[in-house]
Amino acid sequence: MSTLTLDEARHLAVNYYSGQQSALYRVARTGEIPCPQRVLGEIKDLAPFSGSSREIELSRLAQWVRTRPTGPCDPAYCLCGLR
């Protein structure tokens, strides 16, 4: 399975974000990852059904997040310090 392009990732994020406070909304709008842990958490919370096209899309989006170089997290979104 090939890695998503930025445009593909933004398109998928548009399908799944839940409001403007969502980190996925930020990905969809700007292509930036405000906090990888938060974005991956939002993807996980969507709890896709096994084997569904939704699961495939979300796993591809999660893989894209994991492979992107990221700068410092946006403090408004950052969950990295919360364990």
C-alpha positions as CSV (number, residue, x, y, z in Angstrom):
1,M,0.0,0.0,0.0
2,S,1.6,3.3,-1.1
3,T,1.9,6.2,1.2
4,L,-0.7,8.9,0.8
5,T,0.2,12.2,-0.9
6,L,-0.5,15.4,1.1
7,D,-3.6,16.1,-1.0
8,E,-4.9,12.5,-0.4
9,A,-4.3,12.8,3.3
10,R,-6.1,16.2,3.5
11,H,-9.0,14.7,1.5
12,L,-9.4,11.8,3.9
13,A,-9.1,14.0,6.9
14,V,-12.0,16.1,5.6
15,N,-14.2,13.0,5.7
16,Y,-13.5,12.3,9.4
17,Y,-12.9,15.4,11.4
18,S,-15.5,16.3,14.0
19,G,-15.6,20.1,14.3
20,Q,-13.1,22.9,14.1
21,Q,-11.3,22.0,17.4
22,S,-10.4,18.6,15.9
23,A,-6.7,18.0,15.0
24,L,-7.9,16.3,11.9
25,Y,-9.7,19.5,10.9
26,R,-6.3,21.2,11.0
27,V,-4.8,18.4,8.8
28,A,-7.6,18.8,6.4
29,R,-7.4,22.5,6.2
30,T,-3.7,23.1,6.2
31,G,-2.0,19.8,5.7
32,E,-0.1,20.4,9.0
33,I,0.0,17.9,11.8
34,P,-0.5,19.9,15.0
35,C,0.4,17.0,17.3
36,P,1.0,13.5,15.9
37,Q,-0.3,11.8,19.1
38,R,-3.5,13.8,19.1
39,V,-4.2,13.1,15.4
40,L,-3.5,9.4,15.8
41,G,-5.7,9.4,18.9
42,E,-8.6,11.0,16.9
43,I,-8.1,8.4,14.2
44,K,-8.2,5.6,16.8
45,D,-11.3,7.0,18.4
46,L,-13.2,6.7,15.1
47,A,-13.1,2.9,15.8
48,P,-13.6,1.6,12.3
49,F,-15.1,-1.7,11.6
50,S,-12.6,-4.4,10.7
51,G,-12.0,-4.8,7.0
52,S,-14.2,-1.9,6.0
53,S,-13.2,0.7,3.5
54,R,-13.3,3.2,6.4
55,E,-10.7,1.1,8.3
56,I,-8.5,1.0,5.3
57,E,-8.7,4.8,4.8
58,L,-8.1,5.5,8.4
59,S,-5.1,3.1,8.6
60,R,-3.6,4.8,5.5
61,L,-4.1,8.2,7.1
62,A,-2.5,7.0,10.4
63,Q,0.4,5.6,8.4
64,W,0.8,9.0,6.6
65,V,0.9,10.8,10.0
66,R,3.6,8.4,11.3
67,T,5.8,8.9,8.3
68,R,5.6,12.7,8.1
69,P,8.4,14.8,9.5
70,T,7.0,17.0,12.3
71,G,8.2,20.1,13.9
72,P,7.2,21.1,17.5
73,C,3.6,20.5,18.4
74,D,1.1,23.3,18.6
75,P,0.5,23.8,22.3
76,A,-3.2,24.2,21.7
77,Y,-3.4,20.6,20.4
78,C,-0.5,18.9,22.1
79,L,-1.1,15.7,24.1
80,C,2.4,14.4,24.2
81,G,3.0,15.4,27.8
82,L,-0.2,13.6,29.0
83,R,0.3,9.9,29.7
